């Protein structure tokens, strides 16, 4: 049986932490930044963890990494 392929788009969007959790970037930090507050833009630049309800879908897309 052949190996499962990792989804290339998921590979670019998610990173695995040392404890096995999945990090992701926040949305809404690409353009139209002039009307957003500085505090909001600063928080949008930080990474956060994938929600537990979405973890199953991420694990299916990244079989070799997790």
C-alpha positions in Angstrom: 0.0 0.0 0.0 1.5 3.4 -0.9 2.2 6.1 1.5 -0.5 8.8 2.1 0.4 12.2 0.6 0.5 15.3 2.8 -1.8 18.0 1.6 0.5 20.7 0.3 -1.7 23.6 1.3 -2.0 22.3 4.8 1.7 21.8 5.0 2.2 25.6 4.2 -0.5 26.8 6.6 0.0 24.7 9.8 3.0 24.0 12.0 3.3 21.2 14.6 4.4 22.2 18.2 6.7 20.0 20.3 3.7 18.6 22.2 1.8 17.7 19.1 -0.6 20.7 18.9 -1.1 22.5 15.7 -0.4 26.2 15.2 -2.0 28.5 12.7 -1.9 32.1 11.6 -4.9 34.4 12.3 -7.1 35.7 9.5 -7.8 39.4 8.6 -4.2 40.5 8.7 -3.5 40.8 4.9 -5.0 44.1 3.7 -7.3 47.0 4.6 -5.2 47.5 7.7 -5.7 51.2 8.0 -9.1 51.0 9.6 -8.0 48.4 12.1 -6.7 49.4 15.5 -3.1 48.9 16.3 -3.9 46.5 19.2 -6.0 44.4 16.9 -3.3 44.2 14.2 -0.7 43.3 16.7 -2.8 40.4 18.0 -3.6 39.2 14.4 0.1 38.9 13.8 0.5 36.2 16.5 0.0 32.5 16.1 -2.8 30.6 17.8 -3.7 26.9 18.1 -6.2 25.1 15.9 -9.5 24.5 17.7 -10.1 21.0 18.9 -13.2 20.6 16.7 -11.0 21.2 13.6 -8.1 19.0 14.7 -9.5 15.9 13.0 -9.7 17.6 9.6 -6.1 18.9 10.0 -4.8 15.5 11.0 -6.4 13.9 7.9 -4.6 16.5 5.7 -1.2 15.9 7.4 -0.9 12.2 8.0 2.9 12.0 8.2 3.5 15.0 10.4 1.3 14.2 13.4 
